Amino acid sequence: MADNIRMDSHKLIYHPETVARWMRGETIYPIEIEISPSGACNHRCVFCAVDYLGYEPNFLDKDTVLRDVRLAHEKGLKSVICSGEGEPLLNRQLLDMVMGMKEIGVDVAMSSNGALFTKDFAEECLRCFTWVRFSVVSLEDESYYSIQKAPKGDLEKVERNLADAVEVKRRQGLRTTLGVQCLLLDGNMAQLPEMARNLKAIGVDYLTVKPFSQHLHSGNRINMDYERLLDLEKELKGYETADFSIYFRANAMKKMHHEKAYKECLGLPFMTHIDAKGNVWPCVAHIGVDEFKYGNINENTFREIWEGERRKEVIERLYSMDINKTCREACRLDEINKYLDELKHPGEHVNFI
C-alpha cells in the first residue's frame, strides 16, 4: 500500500487555493469537519480524552447535520469525520446521516471502537466511506479489556467485524481504506508485533501506532516516555507488505514534552468540531469550555455561526493565549500550524528556489 495517507504529516499542500485565500485574509470555510454523532459510548477507555464530558446520551439530528453539511459544502467543505466524544454507531440515524452526506458530495470517514460495526452495517454503508478506522489497543484479551474497559465479548466482535468489513470491501470492489489505530501504552506494547501479524492476516490495509496526548481537562492521566519505545518501529515494520502498511508515528512521539515552535493555532479556520449536543468548537482540546464555543447548530445554521462575530472573537482570544499551556501536545493541527506559520513568517532567500 503506497504511503499516500501522510498519517504523521498534513495535507494542506493539496488545497493551495484555500490556503491562498486564507493568506489574503479572506473568510474560508473548513476543509474538514469532525462531528460527534453520539455523546454516549459503550467503552470506558482508560486513555479517553473527553471522559470529563460524562458520556451523556446526546445524539446529533440527521436533518440538522445534513442541512449544515450542504451549506458548508457550497462554501468549500470537503470532508466529514464521524468520531468525537462517543461511539458514532450508537446514533440510530448514523446510516442515513452518512449516506446523505455522501450524496451531498463530501468525503466521509469514521473512527469507531468497532464493536457495533456489524456486517449488516458494512453491507449497507461501507461504500460511503473514504476510510474507516477501528480504535483497538490490543487483540489480546487481558490488555484489551484492562485498557479499553469494554464489555466481555467485544474483542471477539471487533475481530469478526474487521474480517467481515474486509470481506464486504473485496466483494463489493470498494476503495474504502480499512485501518486500525492503536494507542501505544505500557500495557499493550508487548502485544503489538502479534497484533500486526494478526491484522495482516485479517486483511486490513494498515495499523497505525500513535502516542497518548494528555487532554487538559481529562481525569485520565498517563505518563509515557516514548523515546525508549522508538525502536519498536523497526520490529513492526517487518510485517509490512505491498498490501499492509505500518504507520508508526515516531514524528509525533518525538514531539511529546517539547514546546511548540509557533505562537498561534493558525489552522483553526481549516477544520472544526461539532459535538453531540450540536455545539461548534475550534477543536476537541476546548470542547466543553463555554468561552470557546462558536455556537450551536440547533439554534443557528452553521453558516450563521461560521460567519458570525462570535467565532472571530473566540479565535482572537485563543491567539492571545499561551499555546503551550492551553493546547495538547502533538495535536492534529500541529503539522498544519508549522506549515502555516512558515508561510506567514518565511525565512530569508525564499526567492532562490
C-alpha positions as CSV (number, residue, x, y, z in Angstrom):
1,M,0.0,0.0,0.0
2,A,1.5,3.3,-1.1
3,D,2.4,5.8,1.7
4,N,0.0,8.4,0.4
5,I,-2.0,8.9,3.6
6,R,0.5,11.2,5.2
7,M,-0.5,9.9,8.6
8,D,2.1,11.8,10.5
9,S,2.1,15.0,8.4
10,H,-0.6,17.2,6.9
11,K,-2.5,17.6,3.5
12,L,-2.9,21.4,3.2
13,I,-0.5,21.3,0.3
14,Y,-3.3,19.8,-1.7
15,H,-5.6,22.8,-1.1
16,P,-3.5,25.7,-2.3
17,E,-6.4,27.8,-3.4
18,T,-8.0,27.7,0.1
19,V,-4.6,28.4,1.7
20,A,-4.1,31.4,-0.7
21,R,-7.5,32.8,0.3
22,W,-6.6,32.5,3.9
23,M,-3.2,34.2,3.3
24,R,-5.2,37.1,1.8
25,G,-7.2,37.4,4.9
26,E,-10.5,36.1,3.4
27,T,-13.0,34.1,5.4
28,I,-12.6,30.5,4.4
29,Y,-14.8,27.5,5.4
30,P,-13.3,24.5,7.0
31,I,-12.0,21.8,4.6
32,E,-12.8,19.2,7.2
33,I,-15.4,19.0,10.0
34,E,-15.3,16.4,12.7
35,I,-18.7,15.6,14.1
36,S,-19.8,13.6,17.2
37,P,-22.9,11.7,16.2
38,S,-23.1,10.3,19.7
39,G,-22.1,11.6,23.2
40,A,-22.7,8.1,24.6
41,C,-20.1,5.3,24.4
42,N,-20.1,1.6,25.0
43,H,-16.5,1.5,26.2
44,R,-14.7,3.4,29.0
45,C,-11.1,3.5,27.7
46,V,-8.5,4.5,30.3
47,F,-7.0,6.9,27.8
48,C,-10.3,8.7,26.8
49,A,-9.5,12.4,26.3
50,V,-13.1,13.5,26.9
51,D,-14.1,11.4,29.9
52,Y,-14.9,14.7,31.7
53,L,-17.9,15.2,29.5
54,G,-19.6,12.2,31.2
55,Y,-20.6,10.1,28.2
56,E,-24.1,11.7,28.1
57,P,-26.6,10.1,25.7
58,N,-26.8,13.1,23.4
59,F,-27.2,12.5,19.6
60,L,-26.9,14.7,16.6
61,D,-30.0,15.0,14.5
62,K,-29.6,13.8,10.9
63,D,-31.6,16.5,9.2
64,T,-29.8,19.3,11.1
65,V,-26.4,17.8,10.2
66,L,-27.3,17.3,6.5
67,R,-28.6,20.9,6.3
68,D,-25.4,22.3,7.6
69,V,-23.1,20.0,5.7
70,R,-24.9,21.0,2.5
71,L,-24.5,24.7,3.3
72,A,-20.8,24.3,4.2
73,H,-20.1,22.2,1.2
74,E,-21.3,25.0,-1.0
75,K,-18.6,27.2,0.6
76,G,-15.7,24.7,0.4
77,L,-16.2,21.9,2.9
78,K,-14.6,18.7,1.5
79,S,-14.9,16.1,4.2
80,V,-16.6,15.0,7.4
81,I,-15.2,12.6,10.1
82,C,-17.7,10.8,12.3
83,S,-15.9,10.4,15.5
84,G,-15.9,12.7,18.5
85,E,-16.6,12.1,22.2
86,G,-18.7,9.0,21.9
87,E,-19.2,5.9,19.7
88,P,-20.8,7.1,16.4
89,L,-22.7,3.8,15.8
90,L,-24.8,4.4,18.9
91,N,-26.6,7.1,16.9
92,R,-29.5,5.2,15.3
93,Q,-29.6,7.8,12.5
94,L,-26.0,7.3,11.5
95,L,-26.7,5.1,8.5
96,D,-29.0,7.7,6.9
97,M,-26.7,10.5,8.0
98,V,-23.6,9.0,6.3
99,M,-25.5,8.2,3.1
100,G,-26.9,11.7,3.0
101,M,-23.5,13.3,3.4
102,K,-22.1,11.2,0.6
103,E,-25.0,12.2,-1.7
104,I,-24.2,15.8,-0.9
105,G,-20.7,15.3,-2.3
106,V,-18.4,15.3,0.7
107,D,-15.9,12.6,1.6
108,V,-17.0,10.8,4.7
109,A,-14.8,8.8,7.2
110,M,-15.4,7.3,10.6
111,S,-13.5,6.3,13.7
112,S,-15.1,3.6,15.8
113,N,-14.2,1.1,18.5
114,G,-15.6,-1.5,16.1
115,A,-17.8,-3.5,18.4
116,L,-21.0,-2.3,16.7
117,F,-19.6,-2.2,13.1
118,T,-21.7,-5.2,12.1
119,K,-21.6,-7.0,8.7
120,D,-25.1,-5.6,8.0
121,F,-23.9,-2.1,8.6
122,A,-20.9,-2.7,6.4
123,E,-23.1,-4.1,3.6
124,E,-25.3,-1.0,3.7
125,C,-22.8,1.7,4.3
126,L,-19.1,0.8,3.7
127,R,-19.3,2.1,0.2
128,C,-20.0,5.6,1.5
129,F,-16.7,5.9,3.5
130,T,-13.4,7.0,2.2
131,W,-11.9,5.4,5.2
132,V,-12.9,3.6,8.4
133,R,-10.5,3.4,11.3
134,F,-11.1,0.9,14.2
135,S,-9.7,2.1,17.5
136,V,-8.3,-1.0,19.1
137,V,-5.5,-1.2,21.7
138,S,-4.8,-4.9,21.5
139,L,-6.0,-8.2,20.1
140,E,-5.0,-10.0,23.4
141,D,-7.7,-10.4,26.0
142,E,-6.1,-9.1,29.1
143,S,-4.6,-6.0,27.7
144,Y,-7.6,-5.2,25.6
145,Y,-10.1,-5.4,28.4
146,S,-7.9,-3.7,31.0
147,I,-7.3,-0.7,28.8
148,Q,-10.4,-0.4,26.7
149,K,-12.8,-1.3,29.5
150,A,-15.2,-2.9,27.1
151,P,-18.0,-5.4,27.9
152,K,-16.8,-9.0,27.8
153,G,-17.1,-10.5,24.3
154,D,-16.4,-7.2,22.5
155,L,-12.9,-8.2,21.4
156,E,-14.4,-11.2,19.5
157,K,-17.0,-8.9,18.0
158,V,-14.3,-6.4,16.9
159,E,-12.2,-9.1,15.2
160,R,-15.2,-10.6,13.5
161,N,-16.4,-7.2,12.3
162,L,-13.0,-6.4,10.9
163,A,-12.9,-9.6,9.0
164,D,-16.5,-9.0,7.7
165,A,-15.6,-5.5,6.6
166,V,-12.6,-6.7,4.7
167,E,-14.9,-9.4,3.0
168,V,-17.5,-6.8,2.1
169,K,-14.9,-4.4,0.7
170,R,-13.4,-7.1,-1.5
171,R,-16.8,-8.5,-2.7
172,Q,-18.2,-5.1,-3.5
173,G,-15.0,-3.9,-5.1
174,L,-14.6,-0.9,-2.8
175,R,-11.7,1.5,-2.5
176,T,-12.6,2.2,1.2
177,T,-9.4,2.1,3.3
178,L,-9.8,-0.1,6.4
179,G,-7.3,0.6,9.2
180,V,-6.7,0.0,12.9
181,Q,-5.4,2.7,15.2
182,C,-3.6,1.7,18.4
183,L,-2.5,4.0,21.2
184,L,0.9,2.9,22.4
185,L,0.9,2.3,26.2
186,D,2.9,0.3,28.6
187,G,0.0,-2.2,28.9
188,N,-0.1,-3.1,25.3
189,M,3.4,-2.6,23.8
190,A,4.4,-6.2,24.2
191,Q,1.4,-7.4,22.2
192,L,1.9,-5.1,19.2
193,P,4.0,-7.3,17.0
194,E,1.5,-10.2,17.3
195,M,-1.3,-7.7,16.7
196,A,0.4,-6.5,13.5
197,R,0.7,-10.1,12.3
198,N,-3.0,-10.9,13.0
199,L,-4.2,-7.7,11.4
200,K,-2.2,-8.5,8.3
201,A,-3.8,-12.0,8.2
202,I,-7.3,-10.4,8.6
203,G,-6.6,-8.3,5.6
204,V,-6.9,-4.7,6.8
205,D,-5.0,-2.0,5.0
206,Y,-2.9,-0.7,7.8
207,L,-2.1,-0.4,11.5
208,T,-1.2,3.0,12.9
209,V,0.5,3.3,16.3
210,K,0.3,6.7,17.9
211,P,1.3,8.3,21.3
212,F,-1.0,9.3,24.1
213,S,-1.6,13.1,24.2
214,Q,-2.8,14.4,27.5
215,H,-6.1,16.4,27.3
216,L,-6.0,19.4,29.7
217,H,-9.5,18.6,31.2
218,S,-9.3,14.8,31.2
219,G,-9.3,12.9,34.5
220,N,-7.3,10.2,32.8
221,R,-3.6,10.7,33.5
222,I,-0.9,8.7,31.7
223,N,2.8,9.4,31.7
224,M,4.8,7.8,28.9
225,D,8.4,8.1,27.8
226,Y,8.1,7.4,24.1
227,E,11.8,7.9,23.4
228,R,12.5,4.5,24.8
229,L,9.9,2.9,22.5
230,L,11.0,4.2,19.2
231,D,12.9,1.0,18.4
232,L,9.6,-0.8,18.2
233,E,9.0,0.7,14.8
234,K,11.7,-1.4,13.2
235,E,10.1,-4.6,14.5
236,L,6.6,-3.7,13.5
237,K,7.8,-2.6,10.0
238,G,8.9,-6.2,9.5
239,Y,5.2,-7.1,9.0
240,E,4.7,-4.6,6.1
241,T,3.8,-5.8,2.6
242,A,2.6,-4.2,-0.5
243,D,-1.0,-4.6,0.8
244,F,-0.5,-3.9,4.6
245,S,1.2,-0.8,5.9
246,I,2.5,0.1,9.4
247,Y,2.3,3.8,10.3
248,F,4.4,4.1,13.4
249,R,4.0,7.8,14.4
250,A,7.6,8.4,15.5
251,N,7.4,12.0,14.5
252,A,4.5,12.6,16.9
253,M,6.2,10.7,19.6
254,K,9.4,12.8,19.3
255,K,7.3,16.0,19.8
256,M,6.0,15.0,23.2
257,H,7.1,17.2,26.1
258,H,8.6,19.8,23.7
259,E,7.3,23.3,23.3
260,K,5.7,24.3,20.0
261,A,7.8,26.3,17.7
262,Y,4.8,28.6,16.7
263,K,2.9,31.0,18.8
264,E,-0.7,30.7,17.4
265,C,-3.0,28.0,16.3
266,L,-3.3,29.3,12.7
267,G,-5.0,26.1,11.5
268,L,-8.3,26.8,13.3
269,P,-10.1,28.1,10.2
270,F,-9.4,24.9,8.2
271,M,-11.2,22.4,10.5
272,T,-13.7,22.4,13.3
273,H,-15.6,20.1,15.6
274,I,-19.4,19.7,16.3
275,D,-20.2,17.8,19.4
276,A,-23.2,15.5,20.1
277,K,-25.2,18.5,21.5
278,G,-24.7,20.5,18.3
279,N,-22.1,22.8,19.8
280,V,-19.4,24.0,17.4
281,W,-15.9,24.2,18.8
282,P,-12.5,25.2,17.5
283,C,-11.2,21.7,18.2
284,V,-11.6,18.8,20.7
285,A,-9.0,20.5,23.0
286,H,-11.6,23.1,24.0
287,I,-14.8,21.1,23.9
288,G,-17.0,21.8,26.9
289,V,-15.4,25.2,27.8
290,D,-18.2,27.7,27.1
291,E,-15.9,30.6,26.5
292,F,-14.5,28.8,23.4
293,K,-17.9,27.8,21.9
294,Y,-18.6,29.2,18.5
295,G,-22.4,28.5,18.6
296,N,-24.9,25.7,18.3
297,I,-26.4,24.3,15.1
298,N,-29.7,23.6,16.8
299,E,-30.0,27.4,17.4
300,N,-28.3,28.8,14.3
301,T,-27.2,27.4,10.9
302,F,-23.5,26.5,10.6
303,R,-23.2,29.3,8.1
304,E,-24.5,31.9,10.6
305,I,-22.1,30.6,13.2
306,W,-19.1,30.4,10.9
307,E,-19.6,33.9,9.5
308,G,-20.7,35.4,12.9
309,E,-18.7,37.7,15.2
310,R,-18.6,35.2,18.0
311,R,-16.3,32.8,16.1
312,K,-13.9,35.7,15.3
313,E,-13.9,36.7,19.0
314,V,-13.1,33.2,20.1
315,I,-10.2,32.8,17.7
316,E,-8.7,36.1,18.7
317,R,-9.0,35.0,22.3
318,L,-7.2,31.8,21.5
319,Y,-4.5,33.7,19.6
320,S,-3.8,35.8,22.7
321,M,-3.2,32.7,24.9
322,D,0.0,30.7,25.5
323,I,-0.5,27.8,23.1
324,N,1.9,25.6,25.1
325,K,-0.4,25.9,28.1
326,T,-3.8,25.7,26.5
327,C,-3.4,23.0,23.8
328,R,-2.5,19.4,23.7
329,E,0.9,18.0,22.6
330,A,1.2,16.7,19.1
331,C,-2.4,17.6,18.3
332,R,-3.9,17.1,14.8
333,L,-3.3,20.7,13.9
334,D,0.4,20.7,14.9
335,E,1.8,19.9,11.4
336,I,-0.7,22.3,9.8
337,N,0.3,25.0,12.2
338,K,4.0,24.6,11.4
339,Y,3.3,24.8,7.7
340,L,1.1,27.9,8.0
341,D,3.5,29.6,10.4
342,E,6.3,29.2,7.9
343,L,4.1,30.7,5.2
344,K,3.3,33.6,7.4
345,H,6.9,34.1,8.5
346,P,9.2,32.9,5.7
347,G,12.9,32.9,6.1
348,E,15.4,34.8,4.0
349,H,16.3,33.9,0.4
350,V,12.8,32.4,-0.3
351,N,13.0,33.5,-3.9
352,F,16.1,31.3,-4.6
353,I,14.0,28.2,-5.1
